[in-house]
Amino acid sequence: MRFIAWTLCGVGLFSSVACSSGGTSPQGKNGDDGMMVGSGDGETPGRSSGSPGGTGSGGGLSLGASSDASSGAAVPPSATGSATGGASSSPASGGASSSPASGGASSSSASAGEAAGGAASDEPDVPAPTPNPAQAGVLTAGAWDDNRNFERFLGYRSTWVDLKLPGLLPIDEAELKTAHALWAKPLAAHQKLDISLIIDTTGSMGDEIAYLQAEFLALSSSIAVQYPDAEQRWSLVAYKDDADEYIVRWFDFRSDAEDFRKNLATLSADGGGDLPESPERGFEAAEQLSWRTADTTAKLAFWVADAPHHDDRAQAMAATLRGMQGLGVHVYPVASSGVDDLTELSMRTAAALTGGRYLFLTNDSGVGYDHKEPTIPCYFVTSLRDAIERMVDIELSGVYHEPTTSEIVRTGGDPHDGACKLSSGEDVLVY
């Protein structure tokens, strides 16, 4: 979202990338083994890499064969597909300055370069303050399931609809109710695991990226201990915005955790410059990754970001979320420091539509910029790693559960046995 110069060109997996336009975007097809195959890895360059007119058109650069986890065979990348989407002239709105009533304590904290209340201003071209360095196990997070508190979610959303929040996703109440009817059914257990990390790699995301880099192997190992037969596979999508070095880069599914870690380690944070970024381009790439198609596979996408889409790309953003829903991918946003009201609403809508849950970083760690208090009345705070592991466990086991006592850092509200009784008499579920 903000500053700090860096490059992925010539580093690690991306050593074969020439930072220029052309090539292929990830484009999969159904294989005989029941998996999506043929996507490979690649890049969609941005304006700074010489793309004509600053649009970043021309698709990604194919970086080589994708490994099929079930067979170990190399799968060639596709030769078709392109990604488009020009630079936006729409100002970053961040949303209305008023905050909807939540039924609980809620405050909106403005991050550097944002006006209080969520409205964004252009960010100055000066170095960002250096936050405390992220260390393994430090970042803290809460979690919330809007499908388990659906009427409350509809009320929260309708407040912003009435306020005509700029950039509001064109996903209406009827569509959300249709999705909710599916997610309200009892959970099913799964045997296999596909996880994609979709990460905003603009300048303000340094703490979150460093945390994921430090914690990934421990996270993967912990999942392997609990679910040794899950055949976990990981993929990576990194995105920025139009005027940056690249718009989106992707690394397709691999079952080798160390291979994934090395490529995750190449990421760093830079670019942005204004509040909104291009998450819809990241999700476009994620749709085309080689997700396994069997119903026995849990498919999760952790979307780690601190900024919304451009107002004039709300339709494109909604379309990509519908695409993830169609693939059976559950989106788990991880709201990072400095999110505004539009970002929270968009992330919660993404989770509600696709059957995921809303994760949000908190100030308990003392790491990074200020974190927005979510517009929810009650929650548990744990380490981010514990929160992610719990989401994976729920998906694989098919059993909801709250954090253990030893995992809880603090609570928001007064949860007991996974629920809170509000002053209105309403019960809300908090895990």
C-alpha positions in Angstrom: 0.0 0.0 0.0 2.8 2.4 0.7 6.6 2.8 0.0 10.0 1.0 0.4 11.8 -0.2 -2.8 12.3 -3.9 -3.5 12.0 -6.4 -6.4 11.3 -10.1 -6.9 13.0 -10.2 -10.3 16.0 -12.4 -10.3 15.3 -13.8 -6.8 14.4 -17.3 -5.9 11.6 -18.8 -8.0 11.4 -15.6 -9.9 14.9 -15.7 -11.2 13.5 -16.4 -14.7 11.2 -13.5 -14.7 11.9 -10.6 -16.9 9.9 -7.6 -15.5 8.1 -6.8 -18.7 4.8 -7.4 -20.3 3.7 -10.5 -22.1 3.4 -14.2 -21.3 0.6 -16.2 -19.9 -1.9 -15.8 -17.1 -2.7 -18.8 -14.9 -5.3 -20.8 -16.8 -6.1 -24.3 -15.6 -8.2 -27.2 -17.0 -9.7 -30.3 -15.6 -7.2 -33.2 -15.6 -7.9 -36.9 -15.7 -6.9 -37.2 -12.1 -9.7 -34.9 -11.0 -7.4 -31.9 -10.3 -7.1 -28.6 -12.0 -3.8 -28.7 -13.9 -1.8 -26.7 -16.3 -1.6 -23.4 -14.5 2.1 -23.0 -13.8 3.5 -19.8 -12.2 3.7 -16.3 -13.5 3.5 -12.6 -13.4 1.3 -9.8 -14.6 3.6 -6.7 -14.8 2.5 -3.3 -13.8 3.2 0.2 -15.2 6.7 0.5 -13.8 7.9 -2.6 -15.6 7.2 -1.0 -19.0 3.7 -2.2 -19.8 2.1 -0.1 -22.5 -0.2 2.6 -21.2 0.3 1.5 -17.6 -2.5 -1.1 -17.8 -0.5 -4.2 -16.9 -2.2 -6.0 -19.7 -0.7 -9.0 -21.5 -1.0 -11.6 -18.7 1.6 -13.2 -16.6 5.0 -14.7 -17.3 5.1 -18.5 -17.3 7.9 -19.6 -15.0 7.9 -23.4 -15.6 6.1 -26.6 -14.8 3.7 -27.1 -12.0 4.1 -30.2 -9.8 1.1 -32.5 -9.4 1.1 -33.5 -5.8 -0.7 -36.8 -6.4 1.6 -38.1 -9.1 4.8 -36.1 -8.8 4.6 -35.5 -12.6 5.5 -32.2 -14.1 2.5 -30.3 -15.5 3.2 -27.8 -18.3 1.9 -24.2 -17.9 -0.8 -23.1 -20.2 -0.2 -21.0 -23.2 -3.4 -19.0 -23.1 -5.1 -16.3 -21.1 -4.4 -12.6 -20.4 -5.1 -10.2 -17.6 -6.2 -6.7 -18.2 -7.3 -3.8 -16.1 -6.1 -0.3 -16.5 -5.0 2.3 -14.0 -7.9 3.7 -12.1 -8.6 7.4 -11.8 -11.1 6.9 -9.1 -10.1 8.5 -5.8 -9.7 6.3 -2.8 -12.8 6.7 -0.7 -12.3 4.2 2.1 -15.9 4.7 3.0 -18.2 7.1 4.8 -16.9 8.8 7.9 -19.7 7.6 10.1 -19.4 4.1 11.6 -22.4 1.8 11.9 -23.8 0.8 15.2 -22.4 -2.6 16.1 -24.2 -3.6 19.3 -20.8 -3.6 20.9 -17.6 -1.6 21.3 -16.2 -0.4 17.9 -13.8 2.2 16.9 -12.2 3.0 13.6 -8.5 3.8 13.9 -7.0 5.7 11.0 -3.6 4.5 9.8 -0.8 6.6 8.4 -1.9 8.3 5.2 -5.6 7.9 5.9 -8.1 10.4 7.2 -9.9 9.5 10.4 -13.1 7.5 9.9 -11.8 5.6 6.9 -11.7 8.2 4.2 -8.4 8.0 2.4 -6.1 10.8 1.3 -3.1 10.5 -1.0 -0.2 9.3 1.0 2.9 11.4 1.1 6.0 10.3 -0.7 8.1 10.1 2.5 9.5 7.0 4.4 7.0 5.2 6.5 7.8 4.9 10.3 9.5 1.7 11.0 7.2 -0.6 13.1 8.6 -3.1 15.6 9.9 -6.2 13.7 7.6 -9.1 13.5 8.8 -12.3 15.3 7.5 -15.8 15.2 4.4 -16.3 17.3 3.9 -12.6 17.9 1.0 -11.3 15.8 -2.4 -11.7 17.4 -5.8 -12.1 15.9 -9.5 -12.6 16.5 -11.9 -14.5 14.4 -15.6 -14.1 13.5 -18.1 -16.2 11.5 -20.8 -14.0 9.9 -22.7 -17.1 8.7 -23.2 -18.1 12.4 -24.5 -14.6 13.2 -26.1 -14.0 9.8 -29.0 -11.7 10.8 -26.5 -9.5 12.6 -24.3 -9.4 9.5 -27.2 -8.4 7.3 -28.0 -5.5 9.7 -24.3 -4.4 9.7 -24.2 -4.5 5.9 -27.5 -2.7 5.5 -26.2 0.3 7.5 -23.5 0.8 4.9 -25.9 0.2 2.0 -28.1 3.0 3.4 -25.1 5.3 3.7 -24.2 4.5 0.1 -20.6 3.5 1.0 -18.4 4.2 -2.1 -17.0 1.0 -3.5 -19.7 -1.3 -2.0 -19.5 -4.7 -3.5 -22.6 -5.4 -5.8 -23.4 -8.6 -3.9 -27.0 -8.2 -2.6 -28.9 -9.6 0.3 -30.6 -12.2 -1.8 -27.3 -13.6 -3.0 -25.9 -13.7 0.5 -29.0 -15.5 1.7 -28.6 -18.1 -1.0 -25.0 -18.7 0.1 -25.9 -18.7 3.7 -28.4 -21.5 3.1 -25.5 -23.7 2.0 -23.1 -22.7 4.8 -25.7 -23.1 7.5 -25.7 -26.8 6.9 -23.6 -29.0 9.2 -19.9 -29.0 8.4 -18.4 -31.9 6.5 -15.0 -33.3 7.3 -12.3 -33.4 4.7 -9.3 -35.6 4.0 -7.0 -33.4 1.8 -5.9 -29.8 2.1 -5.3 -27.0 -0.4 -4.3 -23.6 1.0 -3.5 -20.4 -1.0 -2.0 -17.3 0.5 -3.3 -14.2 -1.3 -1.1 -11.4 -0.1 -1.1 -7.6 -0.6 2.6 -6.9 -0.9 2.5 -3.1 -1.0 4.5 -1.0 1.4 2.6 -1.2 4.6 2.4 -5.0 4.7 6.0 -5.7 5.9 5.1 -7.0 9.4 2.5 -9.4 8.1 4.8 -10.7 5.3 7.7 -11.1 7.8 5.4 -13.0 10.2 4.2 -15.5 7.5 7.8 -16.0 6.5 8.9 -16.7 10.0 6.0 -19.0 11.0 5.2 -20.9 7.8 7.2 -24.1 8.4 6.0 -24.3 12.0 2.4 -23.9 10.8 2.8 -26.5 8.1 4.5 -28.9 10.5 1.8 -28.5 13.1 -0.9 -29.3 10.5 1.1 -32.4 9.4 1.3 -33.7 13.0 -2.4 -33.4 13.5 -3.4 -34.5 10.0 -0.5 -36.6 8.6 -2.6 -37.9 5.6 -3.9 -34.5 4.5 -1.4 -34.2 1.7 -1.3 -30.4 2.3 -0.5 -28.3 -0.7 0.3 -24.5 -0.7 0.1 -21.8 -3.4 1.0 -18.2 -3.3 -0.5 -15.1 -5.0 1.2 -11.7 -4.4 -0.5 -8.5 -5.7 0.0 -4.8 -5.8 -1.5 -2.1 -7.9 -1.4 -0.8 -11.5 1.5 1.7 -11.2 3.8 -0.7 -9.3 6.5 -3.0 -10.5 4.0 -5.8 -11.0 0.2 -6.2 -10.5 0.1 -9.9 -9.6 2.6 -12.8 -9.3 1.6 -16.3 -8.6 3.2 -19.6 -7.5 1.0 -22.6 -8.1 0.3 -25.4 -5.7 3.3 -27.5 -4.4 3.3 -30.2 -1.8 6.9 -29.5 -0.8 6.7 -27.1 2.2 10.3 -26.1 1.9 10.0 -25.2 -1.7 7.0 -23.0 -0.8 8.9 -21.4 2.1 11.8 -20.4 -0.2 9.4 -18.6 -2.5 7.5 -17.0 0.3 10.9 -15.8 1.6 11.4 -13.8 -1.6 8.5 -11.5 -0.8 9.0 -8.0 0.6 6.8 -4.9 0.8 6.8 -1.9 -1.4 4.6 0.2 -3.7 1.0 1.3 -3.4 1.1 5.0 -2.7 -2.7 5.5 -2.3 -5.1 3.5 -0.2 -6.9 1.1 -2.7 -5.0 -1.7 -4.3 -5.8 -4.5 -6.8 -7.1 -7.5 -4.8 -9.5 -8.4 -7.7 -6.4 -9.1 -9.8 -5.0 -11.4 -7.1 -8.3 -13.3 -6.9 -8.4 -13.6 -10.7 -5.0 -15.4 -10.5 -6.2 -17.5 -7.5 -9.2 -18.7 -9.5 -6.9 -20.3 -12.1 -4.6 -22.2 -9.7 -4.7 -25.9 -9.8 -7.2 -26.5 -7.0 -8.1 -30.1 -6.4 -11.7 -30.7 -7.5 -12.7 -33.6 -5.2 -15.2 -32.8 -2.4 -12.9 -34.5 0.0 -10.4 -31.6 -0.3 -10.7 -28.6 2.0 -9.9 -25.5 0.0 -8.9 -22.4 1.9 -7.6 -19.0 0.7 -6.1 -16.7 3.4 -6.4 -13.2 2.0 -3.9 -11.0 3.9 -4.4 -7.3 3.2 -5.0 -3.9 4.7 -6.6 -2.0 1.8 -9.7 -2.3 -0.4 -10.3 -2.5 -4.1 -10.7 0.7 -6.2 -14.2 2.0 -6.1 -14.7 1.6 -9.8 -13.6 -2.1 -9.7 -16.3 -3.3 -7.2 -18.0 -5.3 -10.0 -14.8 -7.0 -10.9 -14.0 -7.8 -7.3 -17.5 -9.3 -6.7 -17.0 -11.4 -9.9 -13.8 -12.9 -8.6 -15.3 -13.7 -5.2 -18.2 -15.5 -7.0 -15.5 -17.4 -8.9 -13.9 -18.6 -5.7 -17.3 -19.6 -4.4 -17.9 -21.6 -7.6 -14.6 -23.5 -7.0 -15.6 -24.3 -3.4 -12.8 -22.2 -2.0 -13.5 -20.7 1.4 -12.0 -17.3 1.7 -10.5 -16.4 5.1 -9.6 -12.7 5.1 -6.8 -11.6 7.5 -7.5 -7.8 8.1 -4.2 -6.2 8.8 -3.1 -2.8 10.2 -4.9 0.2 8.9 -8.0 -1.4 7.3 -10.9 1.0 6.8 -14.6 0.4 6.8 -14.8 -0.6 3.1 -12.1 -3.1 3.6 -13.8 -4.7 6.6 -17.1 -4.9 4.9 -15.6 -6.3 1.7 -13.6 -8.9 3.6 -16.6 -10.0 5.7 -18.7 -10.2 2.6 -16.1 -12.4 0.9 -16.0 -14.7 3.9 -19.8 -14.8 4.2 -20.3 -15.5 0.5 -17.7 -18.3 0.3 -18.1 -20.0 3.7 -14.9 -18.7 5.3 -14.4 -16.6 8.5 -13.2 -13.1 9.1 -9.8 -13.0 10.9 -8.5 -9.6 12.1 -5.2 -8.6 13.6 -5.3 -6.9 17.0 -3.0 -4.5 18.9 -2.2 -7.0 21.6 1.1 -8.0 20.0 2.4 -4.4 20.1 3.7 -5.0 16.5 3.1 -2.8 13.5 0.6 0.0 12.9 -2.7 0.4 14.7 -5.4 -2.2 14.0 -9.1 -1.3 13.5 -11.5 -2.6 16.2 -13.9 -4.8 14.2 -17.6 -4.0 14.1 -18.5 -7.1 16.1 -19.5 -7.4 19.8 -17.6 -10.4 21.1 -14.5 -12.4 20.2 -11.4 -14.4 21.4 -7.9 -13.1 20.7 -5.1 -15.7 20.1 -1.9 -15.7 18.2 -2.4 -15.5 14.4 -0.8 -18.9 14.0 -3.2 -20.4 16.5 -6.1 -18.8 14.7 -5.0 -20.1 11.3 -4.5 -23.6 12.8 -7.9 -23.6 14.3 -9.5 -22.6 11.0 -7.7 -25.4 9.3 -8.7 -27.9 12.0 -12.4 -26.9 11.7 -12.3 -27.4 7.9 -10.6 -30.8 8.1 -12.5 -32.1 11.2 -15.9 -30.6 10.4 -16.2 -29.6 14.1 -16.5 -26.0 15.3 -14.5 -25.3 18.5 -13.3 -22.3 20.4 -9.6 -21.7 21.3 -8.2 -23.6 24.3 -7.7 -21.6 27.5 -3.9 -21.6 27.0 -4.3 -20.1 23.5 -6.5 -17.1 24.6 -4.6 -13.8 24.9 -7.8 -11.9 25.9 -11.4 -11.6 24.9 -13.5 -8.9 23.4 -16.8 -8.8 25.2 -17.6 -11.7 27.6 -17.7 -15.0 25.8 -18.6 -18.2 27.6 -18.8 -21.6 26.1 -18.4 -20.1 22.6 -21.2 -17.5 22.9 -21.9 -14.1 24.3 -25.1 -12.7 25.8 -25.5 -9.1 24.8 -27.3 -6.4 26.8 -30.1 -6.6 24.2 -30.7 -10.2 25.1 -29.3 -11.4 21.8 -26.9 -14.4 21.8 -24.0 -14.3 19.4 -21.6 -17.2 18.6 -17.9 -16.4 18.8 -16.0 -19.3 17.2 
